[in-house]
Amino acid sequence: MKFKVDQELCVGCEACEGVCPKIFKMQENGKAHVIADPDSADIEADALEAEEACPVQAISHE
């Protein structure tokens, strides 16, 4: 599963990094970025939880 963050929608609330720091990290531009693909079911579940936690639905997966 691959995750992405829509930079136009991201408001930099840091919720995704708080829920799943192994996949999402805030960058210098104040927006979240995907830093890795999930490599286990547990991390994938955390990334999905982070996607749900995003207040502006900026995170998606395929």
N, C-alpha and C positions, 0 to 999 in steps of 0.2 A: 504494500500500500504506500502510495506517495501522497504527501501533503503539500499544500501551497498556501501562501498568504497573499491576498490581493492587496497590494501596496496602496491602491487608491482608497480602499475601504478601511484599512487598519488605522485605528486612532491611538495606538500606543498605550493601551491600558495595562499591559503586562500580564493579563490573566492567563494567556497561553503559556508563557514562560513559567509562571507560578505553578501551573498544573503539570506541565511536562517540559522541564528545562533540558532534557536530553534531545528534544526535537526542535523546540522553538527558543530563539534568543533575540533579545532586543539589540538593535544595531545603533550606530551613531546617528542615523537619521530619525531615531525615535520610533521606528516601526519594527514589528516582529519579522523575523526571517526563519525559514526552515534551515537547520544546520545539519540534519541527518535524516535518513529514512529509518522508520522503526525496524529493529532487528529481532524483536521478540513479541509474542502475543501481549505480554504485560505492557510493554512500551507502546504498542499499537493501541491498546485500550486507553492508556493515558493520553495519547495524542487525540483520540476520538473524544475524550472527555474535554480536552482543551478546545477542540473545535466547537463543541456544544457550549462551552463557557464564553466564547467570543461574543461580546454584546452587539457587534455589527456584522456578524456572519462573514468575516474576512477570510476565514480558514475553510478550505475545502480539501477533499481527497479523491483519489481515483484508484 
